[in-house]
Amino acid sequence: MQEQPEPAFAPGLTAQVELTVTDADTAQAVGSGDVPVLGTPRVLALAEAATVAATATGMPPGSTTVGTRVELEHLAPTVVGRTVRAQALLATVDGRRLSFEVTVSDGDQTVARGRVDRILVDRGRFVERAGRAS
């Protein structure tokens, strides 16, 4: 019987990233609305950055992860000058599929929460295929 390789990642991995909101992060600036508060696309990007950070140190050579599915509830506005923190928790691993629970907070207030799924891929092969598709 052939031995199966150990999975690259296990549930329980966590990481967090922070962002101090600037005018460039607002809904007005990113085109997702006309109000001067943290825009949902930036909230999502921050949540994804936390998932990437969670896998960064254990990434197998030549591999990367790419996003495949997102569910995000943007629950509260954040004004310019505030610092928000995104935390990602690797909840489940199913083969190459990694499912993260994400939370974005401003102090004690939950700004957003949801789920981000990523899949482990061979980086070179993925970039090559993406180039052929365009």
N, C-alpha and C positions, 0 to 999 in steps of 0.2 A: 504494500500500500504506500502511495506517495504521500509525503508529509505536506500539509497545507501551510503556506506562509502565515506568519502571525499578522493579524490586521494592523495597519499603520496607526490607527486611532481607536481609542476606547471611550465609551460614554463617561461623562464626568469632567472632561476637559473644559476649562473656562478661560476667558480672556476679557479684558475690557479696554476700551479706548475712550478718549475724551475729546470734546470739541467746545471751544468757546465761540459762541455764535457771533458772526459778523454780518455786515450788510450783504455780503456776497452769498450768505447761506439762507437768506430769506426767500419766502415764496415769491416775492416781487422779482428778486434777482434771478431765480432759477426758472421762472415762468410757470409756476404751479399755482399761482394765485396773485392777488393784488394787495396782500397785507404784509407788513414788515415784521414777520415772525419766522421762526425756523420752518423752512419748507419741507414738505413730506419727502421729496426726493433726497434731500440731505440727511433726513432721519434714516431713510432706508440705506443710504450709502454708509452711514456710520454703523448701523447694525451689521451690514455685510463686512465692514472692516474689522469688527470684533470677531466675526466667525473666521476670517482669514488669519487674524492674530492667534486665535486658539489653535490653529493647525500649523502655524509657522515653524515652530521648533522641532516638530516631529515629522515634517514632510519628507517622504522618501526622495532620494536624489532623482531628478528628472521628472518629478511629478508636480502637480498643482491641483487645486480644486476650482471648479467653476459652479456658479449659481444655476440652479435649475427651477426653483420654486420659492415664492415668497408669499407669506400672509402677514400683513402688518396693520395694526390698529393705531392710528395717530390720535391720541386721547386728549392732549392738552397743548396749548401754544407755549412757545418759549421765545422770549424777547431777546433782542440783540444785547450782547454783553454777558448773558448767562452762560454757564458751562454745563453741558449735558454729558452724561456718561452712558455708553452702550456696553452692555454685558451680554456675552454669548455663552451658553452652556450646551455642550454636545450631549444631546438627550439620547439619541439612538444611532447605531451604526448597522447598516444592512448591506453587507458586501462593500461596494465602493460608495454607497450613498450615506451621507452624513446629514443628520437632521438636528438643527440647533434651535433652542428656545432663546429668544432675544428680548431684552428689556432695555429701554432707553429712559433715563431718569434725570431730573433736574432737582438735585437735593433729595428730599423725601417723596417728591411727586413723580409718578410714572407718566412719562410723556408719550411713550409708545411701547407696544409689546407685540410679539408675534413669533413667527417661525421662519427659518431660512434653511432650505435644503441645498446642499452642495454635493457634487460628485467628484471623486478622485479620478484624475485622468493623467495620461502621459502628456506632458507639456508640449514636447516637440511635435508629436503626432497631432495633437489638438490644433496647434498653430498652423501646421501644414494643411490640414483639412479645411480650416477656416479660410485660408488663403485661396484654396481651390474653389470654394463656394462663392467667392465674390467675382 
